[in-house]
Amino acid sequence: MIKLILLDIDGTLTSKRGKIPEKNYKALKKAQEQGHKIFINTGRSRGNISDDLFAALSFADGMVCGNGCHIIIEGRDVFKQFIPVNVLTKLIDYVIARPNIWCVFEGEK
């Protein structure tokens, strides 16, 4: 039975220094050799994954970024859903009017 293995980046796949330990690579390569699919599943947007880390994750069969807003399979974008500009503008106005709210907006780039 082929399985889909979904892994978070921070503190799951990577060490505290943000690097992927060699033992993790070896275990995941072994799983792939057995036919299993490896996906990175992260709350980070693609724009919040450095190019170095993105390259280090190239072994994965796919990525689910931004809590499902951007899905990449075998290096191709297969799904993208972003907040429409008119809605984003309203959200920004809402947050600015409430200084006690902490908010981060992330994008594709």
C-alpha positions in Angstrom: 0.0 0.0 0.0 1.4 3.4 -1.1 1.1 6.1 1.5 1.3 9.9 1.4 3.6 11.3 4.0 3.0 14.9 4.9 5.7 16.8 6.9 5.8 20.2 8.4 9.1 22.1 8.0 9.9 23.9 11.3 10.8 21.6 14.1 9.6 18.5 12.3 11.7 18.1 9.2 14.3 20.6 10.1 16.6 21.0 13.1 16.5 24.0 15.4 19.0 25.6 13.1 16.7 25.3 10.1 18.7 22.6 8.4 17.4 19.2 7.3 19.4 16.5 9.1 21.0 13.8 6.9 19.1 11.1 8.8 15.8 12.7 7.7 16.9 12.7 4.1 17.9 9.1 4.3 14.6 8.0 5.9 12.5 9.9 3.4 14.6 8.6 0.4 14.0 5.1 1.7 10.3 5.7 1.9 10.3 7.1 -1.6 12.2 4.0 -2.9 9.3 1.9 -1.4 6.9 4.0 -3.5 5.6 6.4 -0.9 5.0 10.0 -1.7 6.5 12.8 0.4 4.8 16.2 0.7 5.8 19.2 2.6 2.8 20.6 4.4 3.4 24.1 5.8 1.6 27.1 7.0 4.3 29.2 5.3 3.5 30.8 2.0 5.9 30.0 -0.8 7.3 33.5 -0.4 8.3 32.7 3.2 10.5 29.7 2.2 14.0 30.8 1.3 15.4 29.7 -2.0 18.0 27.7 -0.2 15.4 25.8 1.9 13.2 25.4 -1.2 16.1 23.8 -3.0 16.8 21.5 -0.1 13.1 20.4 -0.2 13.4 19.5 -3.9 13.4 15.8 -3.0 9.7 16.1 -2.0 7.0 15.0 -4.5 5.0 18.1 -3.6 4.3 20.9 -1.3 1.2 22.3 0.4 2.0 25.9 1.3 0.0 28.7 3.0 -2.3 26.2 4.8 -3.5 24.8 1.5 -3.6 28.1 -0.6 -0.8 27.0 -2.9 -0.2 23.4 -3.9 2.9 22.4 -5.9 3.2 18.8 -7.3 6.4 17.7 -9.0 7.5 21.3 -9.4 4.3 22.5 -11.0 1.7 24.8 -9.5 -1.5 22.9 -9.5 -3.6 25.1 -7.2 -3.4 28.7 -6.0 -6.0 30.6 -4.1 -5.2 34.1 -2.9 -7.3 36.7 -1.1 -8.9 39.1 -3.7 -7.4 42.6 -3.6 -10.7 44.2 -2.6 -11.0 41.9 0.4 -7.4 42.3 1.3 -7.8 46.1 1.3 -10.7 45.8 3.7 -8.6 43.5 6.0 -5.7 45.9 6.0 -8.0 48.8 6.9 -9.6 46.7 9.7 -6.2 45.8 11.2 -4.8 49.3 10.9 -7.8 50.7 12.8 -7.2 48.3 15.6 -3.6 48.7 16.9 -4.1 45.9 19.5 -4.3 43.4 16.7 -1.1 41.8 15.5 -1.2 40.6 11.9 1.1 39.3 9.2 0.3 39.1 5.5 2.3 36.8 3.4 2.4 36.4 -0.3 3.7 34.2 -3.1 6.8 36.3 -3.4 
